[in-house]
Amino acid sequence: MNVLVNGIGNIGSTLLNLLVTYKNDLGIDEIHACKRTVTKWNRAELDLLAAKGVKICTSGDSRDYPQLGNILPQINYIFETTANGVGVKQKERYEKLPNLIGSCAQGSEKAFGISFMSGVNNEVIRSQKFAHVVSCNTHGSAALVRLFAGNELENLEKADMVVVRRSEDVGNHERLVSANVVARHLDPQAGTHHSIDVRDMFKTIGVDCNLTSSDITTPSQLMHSVRFNIDLKSPLTEDINQLIQSNSLISKTNKFDSNVIFELGRRYGLNGRLFSHAIILSGNLLVTEKSVKGWAFVPQEGNSLISTLHAFLLQTNHPQEQDVINKIIGELCQDEW
Protein backbone atom coordinates (compact mmCIF):
# COMPACT_ATOMS: atom_id res chain seq x y z
CA MET A 1 0.00 0.00 0.00
CA ASN A 2 1.54 3.30 -1.15
CA VAL A 3 0.09 6.45 0.43
CA LEU A 4 0.48 10.16 -0.23
CA VAL A 5 -0.03 13.09 2.11
CA ASN A 6 -0.75 16.14 -0.05
CA GLY A 7 0.30 19.17 1.95
CA ILE A 8 3.02 19.39 4.59
CA GLY A 9 1.54 22.00 6.89
CA ASN A 10 0.34 21.73 10.47
CA ILE A 11 -2.05 18.84 9.81
CA GLY A 12 0.02 17.16 7.11
CA SER A 13 3.27 17.08 9.10
CA THR A 14 1.56 15.70 12.20
CA LEU A 15 -0.20 13.07 10.09
CA LEU A 16 3.09 12.07 8.48
CA ASN A 17 4.65 11.44 11.89
CA LEU A 18 1.66 9.26 12.82
CA LEU A 19 1.95 7.31 9.57
CA VAL A 20 5.65 6.71 10.23
CA THR A 21 4.90 5.56 13.79
CA TYR A 22 2.07 3.18 12.80
CA LYS A 23 3.28 2.23 9.34
CA ASN A 24 3.35 -1.52 10.01
CA ASP A 25 0.02 -1.57 11.86
CA LEU A 26 -1.65 0.28 9.00
CA GLY A 27 -0.17 -2.00 6.36
CA ILE A 28 1.66 0.80 4.53
CA ASP A 29 4.66 0.12 2.30
CA GLU A 30 5.68 3.61 1.16
CA ILE A 31 4.81 7.07 2.49
CA HIS A 32 4.99 9.96 0.05
CA ALA A 33 4.40 13.63 0.84
CA CYS A 34 3.91 16.59 -1.47
CA LYS A 35 5.08 20.13 -0.71
CA ARG A 36 3.79 22.55 -3.32
CA THR A 37 6.40 25.25 -2.75
CA VAL A 38 9.90 24.27 -1.67
CA THR A 39 12.04 27.12 -0.32
CA LYS A 40 15.11 27.47 1.87
CA TRP A 41 12.72 28.19 4.77
CA ASN A 42 11.09 24.74 4.75
CA ARG A 43 14.00 22.64 3.49
CA ALA A 44 15.07 21.63 7.02
CA GLU A 45 11.62 20.20 7.80
CA LEU A 46 11.58 18.26 4.54
CA ASP A 47 14.99 16.83 5.39
CA LEU A 48 13.71 15.73 8.81
CA LEU A 49 10.77 13.91 7.22
CA ALA A 50 12.98 12.34 4.58
CA ALA A 51 15.27 11.03 7.32
CA LYS A 52 12.23 9.20 8.75
CA GLY A 53 11.62 7.46 5.45
CA VAL A 54 9.06 9.85 3.91
CA LYS A 55 9.53 10.30 0.16
CA ILE A 56 9.15 13.98 -0.70
CA CYS A 57 7.73 15.23 -3.98
CA THR A 58 6.51 18.62 -5.18
CA SER A 59 3.90 20.16 -7.44
CA GLY A 60 6.05 23.29 -7.78
CA ASP A 61 9.12 24.03 -9.83
CA SER A 62 11.82 22.60 -7.56
CA ARG A 63 14.24 20.29 -9.38
CA ASP A 64 15.41 18.64 -6.16
CA TYR A 65 12.32 16.47 -5.74
CA PRO A 66 10.18 14.32 -8.07
CA GLN A 67 7.07 15.91 -9.53
CA LEU A 68 3.72 14.97 -7.98
CA GLY A 69 2.31 14.03 -11.39
CA ASN A 70 4.92 11.31 -11.76
CA ILE A 71 4.15 9.88 -8.31
CA LEU A 72 0.34 9.83 -8.43
CA PRO A 73 -0.16 6.77 -10.72
CA GLN A 74 1.50 4.48 -8.13
CA ILE A 75 -0.47 5.84 -5.14
CA ASN A 76 -3.21 3.70 -3.55
CA TYR A 77 -4.48 6.19 -0.95
CA ILE A 78 -4.29 9.99 -0.66
CA PHE A 79 -4.56 11.98 2.55
CA GLU A 80 -5.58 15.43 1.30
CA THR A 81 -4.53 17.97 3.96
CA THR A 82 -4.80 21.23 2.05
CA ALA A 83 -7.62 23.67 2.85
CA ASN A 84 -9.76 26.50 1.51
CA GLY A 85 -11.14 24.54 -1.42
CA VAL A 86 -7.82 23.27 -2.75
CA GLY A 87 -8.58 19.69 -1.77
CA VAL A 88 -12.00 19.76 -3.42
CA LYS A 89 -10.43 21.02 -6.64
CA GLN A 90 -8.01 18.07 -6.58
CA LYS A 91 -10.81 15.51 -6.39
CA GLU A 92 -11.47 15.44 -10.14
CA ARG A 93 -7.80 14.66 -10.69
CA TYR A 94 -7.85 11.89 -8.09
CA GLU A 95 -10.93 10.26 -9.64
CA LYS A 96 -8.89 9.45 -12.74
CA LEU A 97 -5.98 7.75 -10.95
CA PRO A 98 -5.68 4.08 -12.00
CA ASN A 99 -4.58 2.57 -8.68
CA LEU A 100 -6.37 4.80 -6.15
CA ILE A 101 -8.45 2.87 -3.61
CA GLY A 102 -9.51 5.85 -1.53
CA SER A 103 -8.86 9.36 -0.30
CA CYS A 104 -9.95 11.63 2.54
CA ALA A 105 -9.81 15.40 2.99
CA GLN A 106 -9.93 17.60 6.08
CA GLY A 107 -12.16 20.16 7.77
CA SER A 108 -12.98 22.86 5.26
CA GLU A 109 -13.22 20.43 2.29
CA LYS A 110 -16.78 19.33 3.01
CA ALA A 111 -17.70 18.70 -0.63
CA PHE A 112 -14.86 16.17 -0.99
CA GLY A 113 -16.83 13.15 0.22
CA ILE A 114 -19.00 11.63 2.96
CA SER A 115 -18.50 13.50 6.24
CA PHE A 116 -16.97 11.17 8.82
CA MET A 117 -15.92 10.98 12.45
CA SER A 118 -14.54 7.85 14.07
CA GLY A 119 -17.25 5.97 15.95
CA VAL A 120 -20.18 7.91 14.50
CA ASN A 121 -20.69 6.51 11.01
CA ASN A 122 -17.97 3.94 10.39
CA GLU A 123 -20.01 1.67 8.12
CA VAL A 124 -21.15 4.53 5.90
CA ILE A 125 -17.63 5.11 4.55
CA ARG A 126 -16.42 1.50 4.50
CA SER A 127 -15.07 0.78 0.98
CA GLN A 128 -16.11 4.28 -0.17
CA LYS A 129 -13.58 6.10 -2.34
CA PHE A 130 -13.92 9.64 -0.96
CA ALA A 131 -14.47 10.77 2.64
CA HIS A 132 -14.43 14.10 4.45
CA VAL A 133 -13.01 14.13 7.98
CA VAL A 134 -14.92 16.78 9.91
CA SER A 135 -13.15 19.64 11.68
CA CYS A 136 -11.66 19.58 15.17
CA ASN A 137 -14.49 21.61 16.71
CA THR A 138 -17.08 19.47 14.94
CA HIS A 139 -15.37 16.49 16.56
CA GLY A 140 -15.53 18.15 19.97
CA SER A 141 -19.20 19.10 19.74
CA ALA A 142 -20.32 15.74 18.32
CA ALA A 143 -18.31 13.80 20.91
CA LEU A 144 -19.90 15.70 23.81
CA VAL A 145 -23.44 15.19 22.54
CA ARG A 146 -22.82 11.46 21.99
CA LEU A 147 -21.24 11.07 25.43
CA PHE A 148 -24.26 12.35 27.35
CA ALA A 149 -27.15 11.55 24.95
CA GLY A 150 -26.07 8.15 23.60
CA ASN A 151 -24.16 7.08 20.50
CA GLU A 152 -27.22 7.57 18.29
CA LEU A 153 -28.50 10.52 20.33
CA GLU A 154 -31.47 8.52 21.53
CA ASN A 155 -31.64 10.56 24.76
CA LEU A 156 -31.08 14.02 23.23
CA GLU A 157 -33.77 16.66 23.68
CA LYS A 158 -31.65 19.57 22.46
CA ALA A 159 -28.13 20.95 22.80
CA ASP A 160 -26.39 24.29 22.42
CA MET A 161 -22.66 24.94 22.09
CA VAL A 162 -20.58 28.11 22.25
CA VAL A 163 -17.27 27.39 20.52
CA VAL A 164 -14.41 29.59 21.73
CA ARG A 165 -11.82 29.36 19.00
CA ARG A 166 -8.11 30.04 18.96
CA SER A 167 -7.35 32.28 16.02
CA GLU A 168 -4.54 30.31 14.36
CA ASP A 169 -1.82 27.71 14.82
CA VAL A 170 0.95 28.48 17.29
CA GLY A 171 3.54 28.48 14.49
CA ASN A 172 1.72 31.01 12.30
CA HIS A 173 1.34 34.78 12.35
CA GLU A 174 -1.27 35.52 9.69
CA ARG A 175 -4.71 35.53 11.35
CA LEU A 176 -4.00 36.35 15.00
CA VAL A 177 -6.81 38.70 16.06
CA SER A 178 -6.31 41.56 18.51
CA ALA A 179 -9.72 41.20 20.18
CA ASN A 180 -12.67 38.81 20.32
CA VAL A 181 -14.44 38.29 16.98
CA VAL A 182 -17.97 36.83 16.84
CA ALA A 183 -18.83 34.60 13.88
CA ARG A 184 -21.97 35.05 11.82
CA HIS A 185 -24.78 32.55 12.24
CA LEU A 186 -25.03 30.80 8.87
CA ASP A 187 -28.35 29.09 9.55
CA PRO A 188 -31.34 30.62 11.40
CA GLN A 189 -31.93 27.37 13.35
CA ALA A 190 -28.50 25.72 13.59
CA GLY A 191 -26.23 28.76 13.91
CA THR A 192 -22.57 28.40 12.90
CA HIS A 193 -21.00 25.74 10.70
CA HIS A 194 -20.12 23.56 13.70
CA SER A 195 -23.70 22.53 14.40
CA ILE A 196 -24.51 22.44 10.68
CA ASP A 197 -21.65 19.99 10.13
CA VAL A 198 -22.58 17.88 13.16
CA ARG A 199 -26.20 17.68 11.97
CA ASP A 200 -25.15 16.74 8.43
CA MET A 201 -22.81 14.04 9.69
CA PHE A 202 -25.49 12.41 11.84
CA LYS A 203 -27.88 12.51 8.88
CA THR A 204 -25.63 9.95 7.17
CA ILE A 205 -26.89 7.39 9.73
CA GLY A 206 -30.46 8.70 9.74
CA VAL A 207 -30.19 10.53 13.09
CA ASP A 208 -31.60 14.00 13.71
CA CYS A 209 -29.28 16.06 15.93
CA ASN A 210 -31.06 18.99 17.58
CA LEU A 211 -27.94 21.12 18.06
CA THR A 212 -27.30 24.85 17.77
CA SER A 213 -23.93 26.59 17.96
CA SER A 214 -22.28 29.98 18.16
CA ASP A 215 -18.63 30.86 17.71
CA ILE A 216 -16.22 33.49 19.00
CA THR A 217 -12.54 33.75 18.03
CA THR A 218 -10.08 34.90 20.71
CA PRO A 219 -6.50 36.25 20.62
CA SER A 220 -5.02 32.82 21.40
CA GLN A 221 -2.84 30.39 19.46
CA LEU A 222 -3.15 27.43 21.80
CA MET A 223 -6.46 25.56 22.17
CA HIS A 224 -10.14 25.80 21.34
CA SER A 225 -12.76 25.52 24.09
CA VAL A 226 -16.47 24.81 24.05
CA ARG A 227 -19.22 25.69 26.52
CA PHE A 228 -21.89 23.00 26.16
CA ASN A 229 -25.51 22.85 27.34
CA ILE A 230 -27.16 19.48 26.72
CA ASP A 231 -30.80 18.77 27.62
CA LEU A 232 -31.85 15.12 27.88
CA LYS A 233 -35.15 13.33 27.44
CA SER A 234 -34.53 11.04 30.41
CA PRO A 235 -32.25 11.35 33.47
CA LEU A 236 -28.77 9.89 33.25
CA THR A 237 -28.66 6.45 34.87
CA GLU A 238 -24.83 6.23 35.02
CA ASP A 239 -22.48 8.20 37.26
CA ILE A 240 -21.21 11.07 35.15
CA ASN A 241 -17.54 10.51 36.01
CA GLN A 242 -17.86 6.83 35.11
CA LEU A 243 -19.50 7.86 31.84
CA ILE A 244 -16.52 10.05 30.96
CA GLN A 245 -14.03 7.43 32.13
CA SER A 246 -15.56 4.72 29.95
CA ASN A 247 -15.17 6.72 26.72
CA SER A 248 -11.68 6.18 25.31
CA LEU A 249 -11.91 9.24 23.05
CA ILE A 250 -12.87 11.64 25.85
CA SER A 251 -10.37 12.86 28.43
CA LYS A 252 -10.97 14.77 31.65
CA THR A 253 -9.02 17.34 33.62
CA ASN A 254 -9.25 19.22 36.88
CA LYS A 255 -7.23 22.10 35.41
CA PHE A 256 -8.83 25.34 34.25
CA ASP A 257 -6.05 26.81 32.10
CA SER A 258 -5.80 25.71 28.48
CA ASN A 259 -2.15 26.74 28.36
CA VAL A 260 -1.38 24.15 31.06
CA ILE A 261 -3.17 21.41 29.08
CA PHE A 262 -1.41 22.51 25.89
CA GLU A 263 1.96 22.30 27.66
CA LEU A 264 1.20 18.80 28.95
CA GLY A 265 0.51 17.80 25.36
CA ARG A 266 3.90 19.19 24.34
CA ARG A 267 5.59 17.20 27.09
CA TYR A 268 3.81 13.86 26.89
CA GLY A 269 1.74 13.64 23.72
CA LEU A 270 3.10 11.89 20.63
CA ASN A 271 4.93 14.59 18.66
CA GLY A 272 3.69 17.08 21.26
CA ARG A 273 0.02 16.69 20.32
CA LEU A 274 -3.28 16.02 22.08
CA PHE A 275 -5.56 13.53 20.33
CA SER A 276 -8.74 13.18 22.44
CA HIS A 277 -11.92 14.43 20.83
CA ALA A 278 -12.57 16.62 23.87
CA ILE A 279 -11.08 17.22 27.32
CA ILE A 280 -13.85 17.84 29.84
CA LEU A 281 -13.35 19.97 32.96
CA SER A 282 -14.82 17.22 35.08
CA GLY A 283 -14.85 19.15 38.37
CA ASN A 284 -16.78 22.05 36.86
CA LEU A 285 -19.93 20.40 35.49
CA LEU A 286 -23.44 21.66 36.22
CA VAL A 287 -25.64 18.57 36.36
CA THR A 288 -29.38 18.49 36.95
CA GLU A 289 -31.82 15.64 36.50
CA LYS A 290 -32.08 16.12 32.73
CA SER A 291 -29.26 18.45 31.74
CA VAL A 292 -25.47 18.67 31.66
CA LYS A 293 -23.63 21.97 31.29
CA GLY A 294 -19.94 22.63 31.37
CA TRP A 295 -16.70 23.39 29.57
CA ALA A 296 -14.33 21.28 27.51
CA PHE A 297 -11.03 22.00 25.82
CA VAL A 298 -10.78 20.88 22.19
CA PRO A 299 -7.41 19.80 20.77
CA GLN A 300 -7.13 21.28 17.34
CA GLU A 301 -5.88 19.10 14.47
CA GLY A 302 -4.90 16.22 16.78
CA ASN A 303 -8.44 15.03 17.47
CA SER A 304 -9.34 14.81 13.78
CA LEU A 305 -6.27 12.73 12.93
CA ILE A 306 -7.52 9.62 14.72
CA SER A 307 -10.57 9.82 12.45
CA THR A 308 -8.23 10.33 9.49
CA LEU A 309 -6.37 7.10 10.25
CA HIS A 310 -9.67 5.31 10.86
CA ALA A 311 -11.04 6.55 7.52
CA PHE A 312 -8.00 5.02 5.81
CA LEU A 313 -8.58 1.67 7.53
CA LEU A 314 -12.27 1.63 6.63
CA GLN A 315 -11.94 2.84 3.05
CA THR A 316 -9.20 0.31 2.28
CA ASN A 317 -10.99 -2.54 4.09
CA HIS A 318 -8.06 -3.29 6.39
CA PRO A 319 -8.63 -6.82 7.76
CA GLN A 320 -7.80 -5.82 11.36
CA GLU A 321 -9.42 -2.38 11.20
CA GLN A 322 -10.97 -2.39 14.68
CA ASP A 323 -7.93 -3.86 16.42
CA VAL A 324 -5.61 -1.33 14.79
CA ILE A 325 -7.73 1.73 15.58
CA ASN A 326 -8.24 0.52 19.17
CA LYS A 327 -4.47 0.21 19.57
CA ILE A 328 -3.90 3.71 18.18
CA ILE A 329 -6.59 5.25 20.40
CA GLY A 330 -5.23 3.44 23.45
CA GLU A 331 -1.72 4.76 22.85
CA LEU A 332 -2.61 8.33 21.83
CA CYS A 333 -5.52 9.27 24.11
CA GLN A 334 -5.02 9.80 27.83
CA ASP A 335 -7.81 9.33 30.37
CA GLU A 336 -6.82 12.47 32.23
CA TRP A 337 -4.63 15.54 31.79
N, C-alpha and C positions, 0 to 999 in steps of 0.2 A: 504494500500500500504506500503510494507516494502522495504526500500532502503538500499544499502550498498555503502559506499565510501571506495574503496580499495586504501590505501595509505594516510598517515596522514603527508604529507609534506607541502610545501608552498601552493600548489594549493588545496590539500585535506583539510587542516585545514581551509582555507578561505571558501571553498565550504561548509564544515560542519556548519560553523557559519551562512551562508546564508540559509541552509536547516532548521536550528533551527529557524531562524527568520521568514521564510515564510512557515513553516511546514503546517499550516492550509490551506493557500492559495493553496499550491501545492497538497493537499489531501494526505499527508504522515502520516502514523500511527506510524511507528518505524524507527529510524535512527540508522544504524549500521556503524561501522568504523573499518577497519582492519589495524593494525600496525604490519608489518612483524617482526621487532626486537624490543622487549621491554627491555629497560635498565633503570638504575637509572637516566640517563640523560634526558630521555623523559617522565618519570613517572608523573611529575608535569603537563605537558601539557595534558596527557591522563586523569588525574584526573579533570582538568578544563573542558574538553569536557564531561566527564561522569556526572559532576555536572549540565550540561545543558541538560541532558537527552539522550546523545549519548551512545549507547551500544557498548563498545569496545570489539573486538576480535583480535586474532593474528593468523598468519600462521607460527610463530616461535615456540620455545620450552618453552615459559613462561606458568606456571601453574596457573597464577593469572587471566587469561582471557580465555573465550571459544575459541576453535579452529575454524578457518574460515570454514573448511570443514563441521562442524556441523551446521553452520549458513546458508550456501549457499542455501540449499533446500527450505528455507522459504522466500528467497529474491525475490522480483518482479522486481527490477530495480537496476543496478549496475553502479555507477559512477567510472570508472577506471581512477585513477589519477597518476599511476606510469608512468615511461618514459623509453626511451632507449630500446624499444622492449619488455619490460616486459608485458605491457598491451596486445600487439598482441599475445604473447605466452599464455595468459590467455583465449583468445577468445575460443579456442577449448573446454576448460573446461566449459565456460559459456554456450556454445551451448547445452550442455547436461542437463542443470538445468531444473527441471520440471515446476517450477512456474515463470520463468523469462520472463517478457514481453519485456524488452529492456535493452540496455546498451550503454554508450558512453565512448570514450577514448579521451585523450587530445593530442594536439600538435604533438609530435614526432611519435605518433602511427597511422600513416596515413593508414596503411593496415587494421585497425580495422573495418572500415565501411565507409559509405558514408560521404564524407567531407561536413561539415555544418558550416554555420554562420547565426545567427539570422537575418532574413529579406531578405537574399539572396535566399535561396532555401528551404523554410519551407515545402512546399508540398512534396518535394522529400523524406524527411525522415519521414513523417507522417506514423505512424503504422509500420515503419521499425524496425527491432530488433537491428541492430548495426549501430552506427553513430560515426563519427570522428569529434570532434570539433577542428577547425583549430587553429593555434598558435596565440599568441597575435600580433605579427608583421604582420601576414597574415590578421588578423582582421583590423589592422590599414591601411594597403595598400588597401585592398578591400573597406573599408568604404570611403576612400578619393576618389577613382575612381568613386564609385557609387554616391557620393555627387555631384560631378561636371559634370559627364557624364551621369547621369540617372541611375535608379535602374537596368535596363537591359543593361546598357552601350550603349544605342542607339546613344549617341552623342560623343562617344570616337573615336578619331583618333589614338592616341597612348599615352602611359604614361611610365615614368621612375621613379624609386624610388631608393634612397640611404638610406638604413636602418643603423642607427647608434645605435649599440646595447650596452646595459650594459653587463658586463661580467658574473654576477651571482646575485643571490638574496642577499639582504642586510644582511640576517642572516647567510650566508655561508662564507666559506673561502677556497674553493677548486679550483676555476677556475679564480680567480681575476688576470687579465693580468697586466703586468707592462708597457705596451705600446700598441699603436694601432695595431690591427691584422686584415688584410684584408681577407675576405673569398673567397674561390675559386668559380668561376662561374661553376655551374654544367651543364648548358645547353648553347650551343653557341648562341641561340636566346633569351632565357628567362633570363639567368643569374643565380642568387641564388635561393634557395628553396622557398623564399617568393613569387616571381612571378610565379614560377612553381605551387605552391599550390593554389594561387589565380586563375590562369588559369584553373587548374583542377576542382576547385570548381564551377566556372562559367560554365564549360562544362556540369555539371549535369543538368543545365536548358537550354542547347543548345546555350549558349552565348560565343562568341570568345572574349577573353580579351587580347588586344594587349599591354601587360605590360612587361617591363624588370626591373630587380632589381640588385643592388649590396649591399654589406654588409661589415661593418667595426665594430669590437668590440673594446670598449674603456675601460680604467681603471675606471669604474664607477659601483656602485651597486644600483643605484637609478632607472632611467627610460630609456627606449628606446626613440629614436627620428627618424624621417624620413623626408628627403628632397624630396619633390614630384615635378614632372614636368608633367603636364597633358595637352595634345593638344586635342582640340575639333574640331568636324566637323563643327559645327555652333556656332555662338556667344551665350553666356549666355543671356537669356532674363530676368532673375531675379537678383535683387540686391544680391551681393555675401554674405553680412552680413545677409540678410534675409534668404538666402539659408542655411547658417550654423545654424541660429537660429531655423529654422523649422525642423531640424533633431534632434530627441530626443537622438540619440546615439552618436552625435558629440558635443563636448564642444569647447569653445573658451577661449582664454586668451590673455591678453596684456602683460604678463610677459615673460621674455626671459630665465629665469634660471630654469632648471628642478628640482633643489633641492628645490626651493620655491614651485613649484607645488606639488612635492612629500610630502613636509611638510604639505601643505593644506589638502592633502588626509589623512595624519595621524591625523590631527586635526578634520576634519569634515566628512570624508568618513566613511561608515559603516565598522567597524572593521579596520579602518585606511587605507582603500583601495580606489582606483580610478577605476571606472567601465566603463567609456565612451570608445568607440572604438578608438577614437583619440581626441586629444586636439589641435586645430589649433591655431597658433599664428596669430590671425586675423588682427593685425595691421602691419603685416610684409609680406603680400601677394604681389606678382608681377603678375598683371592681365593685359593681353592684350585682343584684340578682341576675339581670339580663343585659349587662353592658360591661365593656372593658375599654378603659381609656389609658393612654400613656404615651411614652416616647420611645423611639428606637433609633439607633444610629444605623446608617446604610452604607456599607462598603461600596465604593464606586465600581470600577470595572471588575474587581475581583469576584463579586457575587454572580455576575453574568457568565464568567468563564467556566464554572462548573456546568452550567447549562450548555455552553458551547461544546465542551468535551462530550457531554451526554448526547447532544444532537448528532455529533460525529458517529458515536457508537450505534445510535438508533438508525440513522440514515444508511449506514454501511452494513447493517445487520450483523454486528459483531456477535459471535456465538456466546461470549460470556459478558454481555452488555451489563447486566445488573450487578454481577460480582465486581466488575471493573469500576463502575461508577460508585458502588458502595465503598470500595477501597479508597478511591480518590477523596470522597467526601469525608471518610473517617480520618484521613491523614491531613486534610486541609482545613477542616472546620473544627474549631474549639468549642467546648460546651460553655466556657465562661472566659471573659476577658477582664 
